[in-house]
Amino acid sequence: MKKLSVVLIVISILFSNSLVCKAECNDEVLLDAKNVKVEAIPMTEDLIYYVIKISNLTPNIYITIHEDDNDTTTTYKYDDSENGTIEIEHWYIYEKVYYTINVYSTIDGCADESLNEIKVNTKKFNERYGYVSCEENPDYEKCDPFYEPPIGEEQTDEEFYEEIQKYNEKKDMSFWDKVYAFIKDYYLYALVPIILVSLGYGIAIYIHKAKRGDSK
């Protein structure tokens, strides 16, 4: 019986500690953890790099940031921030890099429990950004420094050059040239429904006349 009593006492202590932890982590602390925001922001004005921006830190919480690229984990507290915001420059842009951010409470009873996990990643640098054709067409979508083609839509350089050449040709066209090109490219989409409607209308007239002939 004594052993059973000891076991029950230990279980009750652990349970009560768990309740205390949850009580301490509730409300304000949990809300603070939930409100943490993480962004991977591409910087393309002068130099090309990324900024990992963590905002809404408070004295109630701290974060750990794990970078998959070099398998390192760094801890940041509110005192390391500027009014709750931390910005980390990321200069390796030739591969995607993934970050995992975990949010913890500074309260001792909950310090080891992750209250929020956020994952972000950078994009791989688009090497075509430096092509002459992209320098001449900086607004073209596929010339964006961090453009990522959808899976299965990757292009060879030859295909890219052909596409951007057509893009330039259309860009230099007059309004009426664009109208003509649109009609030329899509006339079948408009012509087929017209033919089908006309055919249906003709059949309906034929049936109607045939019925009138039978009734005479």
Secondary structure as UniProt FT lines:
FT   HELIX           2..25
FT   TURN            26..27
FT   HELIX           28..34
FT   STRAND          37..43
FT   STRAND          49..55
FT   TURN            59..60
FT   STRAND          61..67
FT   TURN            68..71
FT   STRAND          72..76
FT   HELIX           78..80
FT   TURN            83..84
FT   STRAND          85..90
FT   STRAND          98..105
FT   HELIX           108..110
FT   TURN            111..112
FT   STRAND          116..121
FT   HELIX           127..130
FT   HELIX           132..135
FT   TURN            138..139
FT   HELIX           141..143
FT   TURN            145..146
FT   TURN            151..152
FT   HELIX           157..171
FT   HELIX           175..215
//
